Amino acid sequence: MLGFLHQKHLLSGTFEIDAELARKAISDNVARPLNMTDVEAAYGIHTLVNSNMGRALRAVSSERGRDPRRFDLMTFGGSGPVHAVGLAEMLDISRVVVPPFPGVFSSFGLLVADVEHHFVQTYFKTFERMDITALSELLNGLWEQGRSQLRAEGFDDNHHEIITQMDMKYEGQVSDLTIPFSAGEVDSESMNSVAKAFDDEHERSFGYSSPGTGYQLVNVRVIARGLPEVPRMPGQLELSDTSNGYSSDAQRDVYFGTNHGWLSVPIVNRKTLTGDTTKGPLIVRNMTQPPWWRQAGTLRPTNGATSS
């Protein structure tokens, strides 16, 4: 209804949706009860979805002391790119990264991800009552579990990566923070370093810290990662032709809200993009870039595509 998607172009043209049925569903259930036009209702749904996802992004960024403006927004999933620029605008993020084949990006990640095993052991002790020897033995046991698991899966010791973390909080708190433990052994000096790292992370996450306040250790974590001899991730992804012989519109009318209304927007096949910058607004299959994105947004394709 809004023009972001073409009713005949899903799954490379092999799956069609009924635009009229979509319009009727929105008209009967949303537009008429709210005394809105069908297009206004559809755009309202789109905006509401963006707002809900925006709250989730704030929960893991600004509400944890991290300025979202310092980050790029990585978007994937079948509909992720359709919402990406709206979310980036909400959080004042200046760049959106869209990988090739965003609809199967998670599956692709599963195929190329390193082998990883997580081991967690509760150790609920304050630093004052902590037994350094017992904690050291506990961690050594988890480290050996991780190495043994990797050896059983064919990774020799030269291809192991062991990561250690500690879940901590100040005494009396409900929630905890996960802090990296990079020291080779557990002793008073290494635990003092963990306490300092916790203070710093607490300051970043919540805007304050209380150095010297009682520290509470909750869990110890060990991640055992098997490193392949040859990287699984290819240096560059080749975009195959998925058009299946169907043609794309040279232009399509797209609705961008009351401020911009309907605009005739170029349709670009991602496979045909070169390394040159392309100005928006435009629609790249799997990604939509609205007209207000930096007044005329830009698209810079690499072995992925970057909108900024």
Backbone as numpy.savetxt, mean C-alpha at the origin, in Angstrom:
# Nx Ny Nz CAx CAy CAz Cx Cy Cz
-21.05 4.76 -15.62 -21.87 5.97 -15.62 -21.02 7.23 -15.62
-19.88 7.19 -14.97 -19.03 8.37 -14.89 -18.01 8.42 -16.01
-17.84 7.32 -16.72 -16.89 7.29 -17.83 -15.51 6.81 -17.45
-15.27 6.52 -16.17 -13.95 6.02 -15.77 -13.66 4.67 -16.42
-14.68 3.83 -16.51 -14.54 2.50 -17.09 -15.42 2.39 -18.32
-15.00 1.58 -19.26 -15.80 1.33 -20.46 -16.55 0.01 -20.27
-17.84 0.02 -20.56 -18.65 -1.16 -20.28 -18.23 -2.39 -21.08
-17.51 -2.20 -22.19 -17.12 -3.34 -23.03 -15.63 -3.68 -22.95
-14.89 -2.98 -22.11 -13.44 -3.15 -22.13 -12.87 -3.85 -20.91
-13.71 -4.36 -20.02 -13.18 -5.07 -18.86 -12.61 -6.41 -19.29
-11.57 -6.83 -18.60 -10.87 -8.09 -18.93 -10.51 -8.14 -20.40
-9.91 -7.06 -20.88 -9.45 -6.97 -22.27 -10.58 -7.20 -23.26
-11.77 -6.74 -22.91 -12.88 -6.84 -23.83 -13.64 -8.15 -23.77
-13.26 -9.05 -22.86 -13.92 -10.35 -22.80 -15.09 -10.37 -21.82
-15.27 -9.29 -21.06 -16.35 -9.24 -20.08 -17.05 -7.89 -20.18
-18.35 -7.94 -20.45 -19.11 -6.70 -20.59 -20.01 -6.50 -19.37
-20.20 -5.25 -19.02 -21.16 -4.90 -17.98 -22.30 -4.14 -18.63
-23.46 -4.19 -18.01 -24.65 -3.52 -18.54 -24.76 -2.14 -17.90
-24.37 -1.13 -18.64 -24.38 0.23 -18.10 -25.78 0.67 -17.73
-26.78 0.23 -18.48 -28.15 0.65 -18.20 -28.65 0.04 -16.89
-28.30 -1.21 -16.63 -28.68 -1.81 -15.35 -27.99 -1.12 -14.18
-26.72 -0.74 -14.37 -26.01 0.00 -13.33 -26.69 1.33 -13.05
-27.07 2.01 -14.12 -27.75 3.30 -13.97 -29.09 3.12 -13.23
-29.83 2.07 -13.60 -31.14 1.84 -12.98 -30.99 1.54 -11.49
-29.98 0.74 -11.13 -29.78 0.40 -9.73 -29.48 1.65 -8.90
-28.63 2.52 -9.43 -28.30 3.75 -8.70 -29.49 4.70 -8.68
-30.20 4.78 -9.79 -31.36 5.68 -9.86 -32.43 5.26 -8.87
-32.77 3.95 -8.85 -33.86 3.48 -7.99 -33.50 3.52 -6.52
-32.24 3.23 -6.20 -31.87 3.04 -4.79 -31.18 4.24 -4.15
-30.64 5.14 -4.96 -29.90 6.27 -4.40 -30.41 7.61 -4.92
-30.40 7.77 -6.23 -30.67 9.08 -6.81 -32.07 9.59 -6.51
-33.09 8.80 -6.84 -34.46 9.27 -6.63 -34.81 9.46 -5.16
-34.43 8.53 -4.26 -34.71 8.77 -2.84 -34.04 10.03 -2.29
-32.89 10.41 -2.86 -32.17 11.59 -2.37 -32.41 12.82 -3.24
-33.31 12.68 -4.23 -33.63 13.80 -5.12 -32.38 14.33 -5.82
-31.61 13.41 -6.39 -30.38 13.76 -7.11 -30.48 13.21 -8.53
-29.63 13.71 -9.41 -29.52 13.10 -10.72 -28.73 11.80 -10.60
-28.88 10.94 -11.59 -28.16 9.66 -11.55 -26.65 9.87 -11.49
-26.16 10.82 -12.28 -24.72 11.06 -12.32 -24.23 11.64 -10.99
-24.99 12.55 -10.40 -24.60 13.10 -9.10 -24.53 12.00 -8.05
-25.49 11.07 -8.09 -25.49 9.97 -7.13 -24.29 9.06 -7.35
-23.99 8.76 -8.61 -22.85 7.89 -8.90 -21.55 8.54 -8.44
-21.41 9.84 -8.70 -20.18 10.52 -8.28 -20.12 10.62 -6.75
-21.29 10.76 -6.12 -21.33 10.77 -4.66 -20.86 9.46 -4.07
-21.25 8.35 -4.71 -20.78 7.03 -4.26 -19.26 6.94 -4.40
-18.77 7.40 -5.54 -17.32 7.39 -5.77 -16.59 8.22 -4.71
-17.13 9.39 -4.40 -16.51 10.27 -3.40 -16.56 9.66 -2.01
-17.69 9.01 -1.69 -17.84 8.37 -0.38 -16.83 7.23 -0.21
-16.65 6.45 -1.25 -15.66 5.37 -1.20 -14.27 5.95 -0.98
-13.94 7.03 -1.70 -12.65 7.69 -1.50 -12.48 8.15 -0.06
-13.55 8.72 0.49 -13.48 9.24 1.85 -13.22 8.13 2.85
-13.89 6.99 2.68 -13.67 5.86 3.59 -12.24 5.34 3.51
-11.72 5.24 2.29 -10.34 4.78 2.13 -9.36 5.82 2.65
-9.71 7.10 2.49 -8.86 8.17 3.00 -8.71 8.10 4.51
-9.80 7.76 5.21 -9.72 7.62 6.67 -8.78 6.48 7.05
-8.84 5.40 6.27 -7.94 4.27 6.56 -6.49 4.67 6.34
-6.22 5.47 5.30 -4.85 5.92 5.05 -4.36 6.84 6.16
-5.25 7.72 6.65 -4.85 8.60 7.75 -4.53 7.80 9.01
-5.26 6.71 9.21 -5.05 5.90 10.41 -3.65 5.31 10.45
-3.05 5.07 9.29 -1.70 4.48 9.26 -0.64 5.51 8.90
-1.03 6.77 8.79 -0.04 7.80 8.46 -0.10 8.94 9.47
-0.95 9.93 9.24 -0.95 11.11 10.10 -1.31 10.78 11.54
-2.21 9.81 11.75 -2.59 9.46 13.11 -1.49 8.66 13.83
-0.47 8.26 13.09 0.68 7.58 13.70 1.92 8.46 13.61
1.71 9.75 13.40 2.82 10.69 13.42 3.62 10.75 12.15
3.08 10.21 11.05 3.81 10.21 9.77 3.10 11.14 8.79
3.83 12.08 8.26 3.27 13.06 7.34 3.07 12.41 5.97
1.82 12.21 5.52 1.60 11.54 4.23 2.19 12.29 3.05
2.43 13.58 3.20 3.01 14.36 2.10 4.43 13.93 1.77
5.07 13.22 2.67 6.44 12.76 2.44 6.49 11.42 1.71
5.33 10.86 1.41 5.28 9.53 0.82 4.69 9.58 -0.59
5.01 8.56 -1.37 4.28 8.28 -2.61 3.13 7.35 -2.27
2.07 7.41 -3.07 0.93 6.52 -2.87 1.02 5.38 -3.88
1.21 4.17 -3.38 1.26 2.97 -4.22 -0.14 2.40 -4.31
-0.63 2.23 -5.53 -2.00 1.78 -5.70 -2.04 0.53 -6.56
-2.91 -0.39 -6.18 -3.04 -1.63 -6.94 -4.43 -2.19 -6.70
-4.71 -3.34 -7.28 -6.05 -3.89 -7.23 -6.83 -3.48 -8.47
-7.93 -4.18 -8.73 -8.70 -3.92 -9.92 -9.22 -2.50 -10.02
-9.57 -1.89 -8.88 -10.13 -0.53 -8.90 -9.23 0.48 -8.22
-8.10 0.05 -7.68 -7.24 0.98 -6.96 -6.85 2.21 -7.75
-6.41 2.06 -9.01 -6.00 3.25 -9.77 -7.13 4.23 -10.03
-8.39 3.75 -10.05 -9.52 4.65 -10.28 -9.66 5.62 -9.12
-9.28 5.20 -7.93 -9.46 6.03 -6.74 -8.17 6.71 -6.30
-7.04 6.36 -6.89 -5.74 6.76 -6.36 -5.55 8.27 -6.31
-5.88 8.95 -7.39 -5.61 10.39 -7.43 -6.51 11.14 -6.45
-7.78 10.69 -6.31 -8.66 11.31 -5.33 -8.12 11.16 -3.92
-7.58 9.99 -3.61 -6.99 9.76 -2.29 -5.74 10.60 -2.09
-4.92 10.67 -3.13 -3.70 11.47 -3.03 -4.03 12.93 -2.79
-5.08 13.42 -3.43 -5.46 14.82 -3.23 -5.92 15.06 -1.80
-6.68 14.11 -1.24 -7.15 14.25 0.14 -5.99 14.41 1.12
-4.92 13.66 0.88 -3.79 13.63 1.81 -2.63 14.50 1.35
-2.85 15.25 0.28 -1.82 16.16 -0.25 -0.56 15.39 -0.65
-0.74 14.21 -1.21 0.37 13.41 -1.72 0.61 13.80 -3.17
1.85 14.05 -3.52 2.15 14.63 -4.83 2.40 13.59 -5.92
2.61 12.32 -5.55 2.91 11.34 -6.59 2.20 10.02 -6.33
1.65 9.46 -7.39 0.98 8.17 -7.35 1.76 7.19 -8.20
2.01 6.01 -7.68 2.73 4.96 -8.41 1.75 3.84 -8.72
1.63 3.52 -10.00 0.74 2.44 -10.44 1.59 1.37 -11.12
1.65 0.17 -10.57 2.46 -0.88 -11.19 1.78 -1.42 -12.44
2.53 -2.08 -13.31 1.88 -2.79 -14.41 0.94 -3.86 -13.85
-0.15 -4.10 -14.53 -1.11 -5.13 -14.13 -1.56 -4.95 -12.67
-2.09 -3.80 -12.30 -2.43 -3.57 -10.89 -3.46 -4.56 -10.35
-4.32 -5.09 -11.22 -5.33 -6.02 -10.75 -4.78 -7.33 -10.23
-3.58 -7.70 -10.66 -2.97 -8.96 -10.19 -1.65 -8.68 -9.48
-1.48 -7.46 -8.99 -0.21 -7.08 -8.37 0.07 -7.91 -7.12
-0.97 -8.18 -6.32 -0.77 -8.98 -5.11 -0.34 -10.40 -5.47
-0.95 -10.96 -6.50 -0.57 -12.30 -6.94 0.86 -12.31 -7.46
1.22 -11.27 -8.20 2.58 -11.16 -8.69 3.57 -11.08 -7.53
3.21 -10.30 -6.51 4.06 -10.20 -5.33 4.26 -11.54 -4.65
3.19 -12.34 -4.61 3.30 -13.67 -4.01 4.31 -14.53 -4.76
4.34 -14.39 -6.08 5.24 -15.21 -6.89 6.71 -14.81 -6.72
6.98 -13.53 -6.51 8.37 -13.07 -6.47 8.87 -12.80 -5.05
7.99 -12.94 -4.06 8.39 -12.63 -2.68 9.41 -13.65 -2.17
10.28 -13.18 -1.27 11.21 -14.08 -0.61 10.46 -15.00 0.34
11.05 -16.17 0.59 10.50 -17.09 1.59 10.72 -16.46 2.97
9.68 -16.46 3.79 9.77 -15.76 5.07 8.98 -16.54 6.12
9.56 -16.66 7.30 8.88 -17.31 8.43 8.95 -16.37 9.63
7.83 -16.26 10.33 7.74 -15.37 11.48 7.58 -16.21 12.75
8.37 -15.88 13.76 8.31 -16.55 15.05 8.08 -15.48 16.12
7.07 -15.70 16.96 6.73 -14.72 18.00 6.63 -15.44 19.35
7.23 -14.83 20.36 7.17 -15.39 21.70 6.84 -14.27 22.69
5.80 -14.48 23.48 5.45 -13.49 24.50 6.51 -13.49 25.61
6.92 -12.28 25.99 7.85 -12.12 27.11 7.44 -10.84 27.83
6.45 -10.99 28.73 5.82 -9.83 29.36 6.58 -9.47 30.64
7.59 -8.61 30.46 8.42 -8.22 31.60 8.75 -6.73 31.49
8.80 -6.05 32.64 9.34 -4.70 32.63 10.86 -4.80 32.52
11.46 -3.72 32.06 12.92 -3.73 31.94 13.58 -3.92 33.31
12.95 -3.40 34.35 13.53 -3.51 35.69 13.56 -4.96 36.17
12.55 -5.74 35.76 12.45 -7.12 36.24 12.92 -8.12 35.18
13.47 -7.63 34.12 13.87 -8.50 33.02 15.11 -9.31 33.38
15.10 -10.57 32.98 16.25 -11.45 33.14 16.98 -11.48 31.80
18.11 -10.78 31.72 18.84 -10.67 30.46 19.25 -12.04 29.93
19.67 -12.91 30.84 20.10 -14.25 30.41 18.93 -15.03 29.82
17.77 -14.97 30.48 16.59 -15.69 29.99 16.14 -15.14 28.64
16.17 -13.81 28.49 15.78 -13.21 27.22 16.75 -13.60 26.12
18.02 -13.64 26.44 19.03 -14.03 25.45 18.81 -15.47 25.00
18.51 -16.35 25.95 18.26 -17.75 25.60 17.01 -17.88 24.74
15.98 -17.11 25.07 14.75 -17.15 24.29 15.01 -16.73 22.84
15.74 -15.63 22.68 16.03 -15.15 21.32 16.92 -16.12 20.55
17.91 -16.67 21.22 18.78 -17.64 20.55 17.97 -18.84 20.06
16.97 -19.24 20.85 16.12 -20.34 20.45 15.29 -20.00 19.22
14.75 -18.77 19.18 13.97 -18.35 18.01 14.85 -18.22 16.78
16.06 -17.69 16.98 16.99 -17.57 15.84 17.30 -18.94 15.25
17.52 -19.91 16.13 17.86 -21.25 15.64 16.65 -21.91 14.96
15.44 -21.65 15.49 14.25 -22.15 14.82 14.16 -21.62 13.40
14.42 -20.33 13.26 14.36 -19.72 11.94 15.39 -20.31 10.99
16.61 -20.45 11.47 17.67 -21.00 10.61 17.38 -22.45 10.23
16.89 -23.22 11.21 16.58 -24.62 10.93 15.48 -24.74 9.88
14.49 -23.88 9.98 13.40 -23.90 9.00 13.92 -23.59 7.60
14.79 -22.59 7.51 15.33 -22.22 6.20 16.24 -23.31 5.64
17.04 -23.92 6.51 17.90 -25.01 6.04 17.05 -26.16 5.49
15.95 -26.46 6.18 15.07 -27.54 5.73 14.45 -27.24 4.37
14.37 -25.97 4.02 13.79 -25.58 2.75 14.85 -25.33 1.68
16.11 -25.68 1.99 17.14 -25.64 0.98 18.00 -24.39 0.95
17.85 -23.50 1.93 18.66 -22.28 1.97 19.88 -22.51 2.88
21.08 -22.39 2.31 22.26 -22.53 3.16 22.43 -21.27 4.01
23.33 -21.33 4.98 23.46 -20.24 5.95 23.87 -18.92 5.32
24.50 -18.96 4.16 24.89 -17.72 3.49 23.71 -17.00 2.85
22.56 -17.67 2.81 21.37 -17.08 2.19 20.25 -16.93 3.22
20.65 -16.67 4.46 19.68 -16.40 5.53 19.72 -14.92 5.89
18.58 -14.36 6.16 18.50 -13.03 6.76 17.60 -13.14 7.98
18.14 -12.83 9.15 17.40 -12.94 10.40 17.13 -11.54 10.93
15.87 -11.22 11.10 15.45 -9.90 11.58 14.79 -10.08 12.94
15.20 -9.26 13.90 14.66 -9.36 15.25 13.94 -8.06 15.61
12.78 -8.21 16.25 11.98 -7.05 16.66 11.44 -7.29 18.06
11.09 -6.20 18.73 10.50 -6.29 20.06 9.27 -5.41 20.14
8.16 -5.99 20.62 6.95 -5.21 20.88 7.07 -4.63 22.28
6.94 -3.29 22.38 7.15 -2.61 23.65 6.09 -1.55 23.89
5.98 -1.14 25.14 5.13 -0.02 25.51 5.64 0.55 26.82
5.14 1.73 27.17 5.40 2.23 28.51 4.47 1.49 29.48
4.92 1.30 30.70 4.09 0.61 31.69 2.74 1.31 31.81
1.67 0.50 31.81 0.33 1.03 31.96 -0.38 1.30 30.64
0.36 1.33 29.53 -0.27 1.55 28.24 -0.95 0.28 27.75
-1.92 0.47 26.84 -2.64 -0.66 26.26 -1.97 -1.12 24.98
-1.65 -0.18 24.09 -1.07 -0.54 22.80 0.45 -0.52 22.86
1.07 -1.23 21.92 2.52 -1.29 21.89 3.04 -0.92 20.51
4.34 -0.73 20.42 5.02 -0.43 19.16 6.07 -1.50 18.91
6.29 -1.82 17.66 7.29 -2.81 17.28 8.60 -2.10 16.95
9.65 -2.46 17.66 10.95 -1.80 17.55 11.99 -2.79 17.04
12.80 -2.41 16.05 13.84 -3.32 15.57 14.94 -3.51 16.61
15.45 -4.71 16.67 16.57 -5.04 17.55 17.70 -5.50 16.65
18.70 -4.65 16.50 19.76 -4.94 15.53 21.04 -5.46 16.17
21.10 -5.47 17.48 22.32 -5.93 18.15 22.50 -7.44 17.97
23.72 -7.87 18.03 23.99 -9.29 17.86 23.70 -10.12 19.09
23.68 -9.49 20.26 23.42 -10.23 21.48 22.67 -9.34 22.46
22.01 -9.98 23.41 21.22 -9.25 24.40 22.09 -8.94 25.61
22.23 -7.65 25.91 22.93 -7.23 27.12 22.35 -5.87 27.53
22.85 -5.33 28.61 22.32 -4.06 29.11 22.46 -2.95 28.08
23.57 -2.91 27.38 23.80 -1.86 26.39 22.81 -1.96 25.23
22.60 -3.17 24.72 21.68 -3.32 23.59 20.24 -3.00 24.01
19.85 -3.34 25.24 18.49 -3.04 25.69 18.32 -1.55 25.93
19.37 -0.86 26.36 19.29 0.60 26.47 19.09 1.24 25.09
19.72 0.66 24.07 19.54 1.16 22.70 18.10 0.94 22.23
17.52 -0.20 22.60 16.13 -0.48 22.25 15.20 0.53 22.93
15.47 0.83 24.20 14.65 1.81 24.92 14.72 3.17 24.24
15.91 3.59 23.81 16.06 4.87 23.11 15.30 4.85 21.78
15.39 3.73 21.06 14.67 3.62 19.79 13.17 3.66 20.02
12.70 3.06 21.11 11.28 3.10 21.44 10.83 4.52 21.74
11.62 5.26 22.53 11.28 6.66 22.81 11.15 7.46 21.51
12.09 7.26 20.60 12.07 8.00 19.33 10.83 7.64 18.51
10.51 6.35 18.45 9.35 5.92 17.67 8.05 6.40 18.31
8.00 6.40 19.62 6.81 6.89 20.34 6.62 8.38 20.06
7.71 9.12 20.02 7.64 10.55 19.69 7.11 10.75 18.28
7.59 9.96 17.32 7.13 10.08 15.94 5.66 9.68 15.80
5.26 8.65 16.52 3.92 8.11 16.35 2.86 8.91 17.09
3.18 9.39 18.28 2.16 10.00 19.13 2.48 11.43 19.55
3.63 11.94 19.15 3.94 13.34 19.44 4.57 13.58 20.79
4.83 12.54 21.55 5.50 12.73 22.84 6.23 11.44 23.20
7.13 11.55 24.14 7.81 10.38 24.69 8.12 10.64 26.15
8.44 9.59 26.88 8.74 9.72 28.31 10.01 8.94 28.64
11.16 9.45 28.20 12.42 8.73 28.46 12.60 8.46 29.94
13.03 7.26 30.24 13.27 6.89 31.63 12.05 6.33 32.33
10.85 6.51 31.72 9.65 5.91 32.29 9.77 4.40 32.18
9.03 3.68 33.00 9.12 2.22 32.97 8.80 1.66 31.60
9.67 0.81 31.08 9.47 0.18 29.78 8.94 -1.24 29.98
7.98 -1.61 29.16 7.37 -2.93 29.24 7.62 -3.68 27.94
8.31 -4.80 28.03 8.48 -5.67 26.86 7.27 -6.61 26.80
6.71 -6.78 25.61 5.51 -7.60 25.45 5.81 -8.88 24.67
6.37 -8.73 23.48 6.70 -9.88 22.63 8.08 -9.70 22.02
8.71 -10.79 21.69 9.90 -10.75 20.85 9.56 -11.45 19.54
10.05 -10.90 18.44 9.72 -11.41 17.11 11.00 -11.70 16.34
10.98 -12.78 15.61 12.09 -13.12 14.72 11.51 -13.44 13.35
12.05 -12.79 12.33 11.68 -13.05 10.95 12.87 -13.73 10.28
12.67 -14.93 9.80 13.72 -15.68 9.10 13.40 -15.64 7.61
14.28 -15.04 6.86 14.04 -14.83 5.42 15.08 -15.59 4.61
14.61 -16.39 3.66 15.50 -17.10 2.75 15.75 -16.30 1.50
17.01 -16.02 1.21 17.36 -15.18 0.07 17.73 -16.06 -1.13
17.06 -15.89 -2.27 17.37 -16.71 -3.44 18.73 -16.35 -4.02
19.37 -17.30 -4.66 20.66 -17.03 -5.31 20.49 -16.07 -6.48
19.38 -16.20 -7.18 19.06 -15.29 -8.29 17.79 -14.54 -7.92
17.78 -13.20 -7.96 16.58 -12.45 -7.58 15.36 -12.90 -8.38
14.24 -13.05 -7.69 13.01 -13.46 -8.37 12.38 -12.31 -9.16
12.64 -11.09 -8.72 12.03 -9.93 -9.38 12.74 -9.63 -10.69
12.03 -9.62 -11.81 12.68 -9.27 -13.09 13.08 -7.80 -13.10
14.12 -7.50 -13.87 14.58 -6.11 -13.95 13.57 -5.21 -14.61
12.79 -5.74 -15.54 11.78 -4.95 -16.23 10.64 -5.86 -16.65
9.42 -5.35 -16.56 8.26 -6.12 -16.95 7.86 -5.77 -18.38
7.59 -6.79 -19.16 7.13 -6.57 -20.53 5.61 -6.55 -20.54
5.05 -5.49 -21.08 3.60 -5.37 -21.17 3.13 -6.01 -22.47
2.43 -7.12 -22.37 1.94 -7.78 -23.57 0.70 -7.08 -24.09
0.38 -7.34 -25.35 -0.80 -6.75 -25.97 -2.02 -7.54 -25.53
-2.90 -6.90 -24.75 -4.09 -7.57 -24.25 -5.36 -7.03 -24.88
-5.22 -6.37 -26.01 -6.38 -5.74 -26.62 -7.34 -6.75 -27.23
-6.84 -7.94 -27.59 -7.67 -8.96 -28.22 -8.40 -8.44 -29.44
-7.80 -7.47 -30.10 -8.36 -7.00 -31.35 -9.45 -5.96 -31.22
-9.85 -5.59 -29.99 -10.90 -4.59 -29.87 -10.27 -3.21 -29.84
-11.01 -2.25 -30.33 -10.47 -0.90 -30.44 -10.88 -0.07 -29.25
-10.08 0.91 -28.94 -10.37 1.83 -27.84 -10.88 3.14 -28.40
-11.72 3.80 -27.63 -12.18 5.13 -28.04 -11.01 6.09 -28.06
-10.97 6.96 -29.05 -9.95 8.00 -29.07 -10.20 9.00 -27.96
-11.46 9.28 -27.68 -11.88 10.19 -26.62 -13.06 9.56 -25.90
-13.25 9.95 -24.65 -14.44 9.50 -23.94 -14.86 10.59 -22.97
-16.15 10.79 -22.84 -16.66 11.77 -21.89 -16.59 11.18 -20.48
-15.99 11.95 -19.57 -15.80 11.50 -18.20 -16.30 12.60 -17.27
-17.00 12.20 -16.21 -17.55 13.17 -15.26 -16.60 13.32 -14.07
-16.22 14.58 -13.78 -15.26 14.87 -12.72 -15.85 15.76 -11.63
-17.13 15.60 -11.33 -17.74 16.36 -10.26 -18.27 17.70 -10.71
-18.93 18.39 -9.79 -19.59 19.65 -10.15 -18.61 20.75 -10.54
-17.38 20.70 -10.04 -16.42 21.76 -10.38 -15.95 21.68 -11.82
-15.93 20.48 -12.39 -15.39 20.30 -13.73 -16.41 19.73 -14.71
-17.42 19.03 -14.18 -18.45 18.48 -15.04 -17.92 17.41 -15.97
-18.55 17.33 -17.15 -18.15 16.36 -18.17 -17.03 16.93 -19.02
-15.99 16.14 -19.22 -14.89 16.53 -20.09 -14.61 15.41 -21.08
-14.24 15.78 -22.29 -13.82 14.80 -23.28 -12.35 14.48 -23.04
-12.06 13.23 -22.70 -10.74 12.84 -22.21 -10.10 11.82 -23.17
-8.82 12.00 -23.52 -8.14 11.02 -24.37 -8.00 9.67 -23.66
-8.09 8.60 -24.43 -7.89 7.25 -23.92 -6.54 6.75 -24.43
-5.67 6.31 -23.52 -4.33 5.89 -23.88 -4.13 4.43 -23.48
-3.61 3.63 -24.37 -3.25 2.25 -24.05 -1.88 2.25 -23.38
-1.80 1.70 -22.20 -0.55 1.75 -21.45 0.62 1.15 -22.22
0.38 0.12 -22.99 1.46 -0.52 -23.72 2.11 0.43 -24.71
1.35 1.40 -25.21 1.88 2.31 -26.23 2.63 3.48 -25.63
2.61 3.62 -24.30 3.29 4.75 -23.68 4.80 4.62 -23.82
5.44 5.73 -24.07 6.90 5.77 -24.10 7.39 6.37 -22.80
8.67 6.69 -22.72 9.21 7.29 -21.51 8.96 8.77 -21.40
8.26 9.34 -22.37 8.00 10.78 -22.34 6.90 11.10 -21.34
6.89 12.35 -20.87 5.84 12.82 -19.99 4.58 13.11 -20.79
3.44 12.67 -20.28 2.15 12.89 -20.92 1.28 13.72 -20.00
0.69 14.77 -20.51 -0.13 15.66 -19.69 -1.57 15.15 -19.62
-2.19 15.37 -18.46 -3.58 15.01 -18.28 -4.48 16.22 -18.44
-5.80 16.06 -18.30 -6.42 14.79 -17.88 -6.45 13.77 -19.01
-6.34 12.52 -18.62 -6.41 11.43 -19.58 -6.74 10.15 -18.84
-7.11 9.15 -19.61 -7.35 7.83 -19.03 -6.36 6.86 -19.65
-5.56 6.25 -18.80 -4.71 5.14 -19.21 -5.43 3.90 -18.71
-5.58 2.92 -19.54 -6.31 1.75 -19.09 -5.72 1.24 -17.79
-6.58 1.05 -16.82 -6.28 0.69 -15.44 -5.96 1.90 -14.58
-5.88 3.09 -15.17 -5.63 4.25 -14.32 -6.34 5.47 -14.89
-6.96 6.26 -14.00 -7.65 7.47 -14.41 -7.00 8.66 -13.74
-6.80 9.72 -14.46 -6.17 10.93 -13.93 -7.10 12.11 -14.16
-7.65 12.71 -13.10 -8.62 13.78 -13.27 -7.97 15.12 -13.61
-8.80 16.09 -14.03 -8.26 17.33 -14.59 -7.61 18.25 -13.58
-7.98 18.15 -12.31 -7.41 19.09 -11.34 -6.09 18.59 -10.77
-5.65 17.39 -11.18 -4.40 16.84 -10.63 -3.25 17.69 -11.10
-2.81 18.60 -10.22 -1.76 19.58 -10.51 -2.10 20.38 -11.77
-3.34 20.73 -11.88 -3.85 21.54 -12.99 -3.81 20.79 -14.31
-2.88 19.91 -14.53 -2.88 19.16 -15.78 -2.12 17.86 -15.63
-1.98 17.31 -14.47 -1.19 16.17 -14.11 -0.21 15.64 -15.16
0.72 14.87 -14.77 1.67 14.31 -15.72 1.80 12.82 -15.49
2.13 12.12 -16.53 2.32 10.68 -16.45 3.70 10.35 -16.97
4.49 9.66 -16.15 5.84 9.29 -16.56 5.98 7.78 -16.48
5.88 7.08 -17.59 6.00 5.63 -17.55 7.45 5.18 -17.42
7.67 4.19 -16.58 8.97 3.51 -16.53 8.67 2.05 -16.85
9.23 1.10 -16.09 8.75 -0.26 -16.25 7.45 -0.44 -15.46
7.08 0.63 -14.73 5.75 0.79 -14.18 5.29 2.13 -14.71
4.23 2.71 -14.13 3.81 4.05 -14.54 3.72 4.92 -13.32
4.14 6.16 -13.44 4.13 7.08 -12.32 3.31 8.30 -12.69
2.33 8.64 -11.85 1.55 9.84 -12.06 1.98 10.85 -11.02
2.28 12.07 -11.44 2.73 13.05 -10.45 2.25 14.44 -10.83
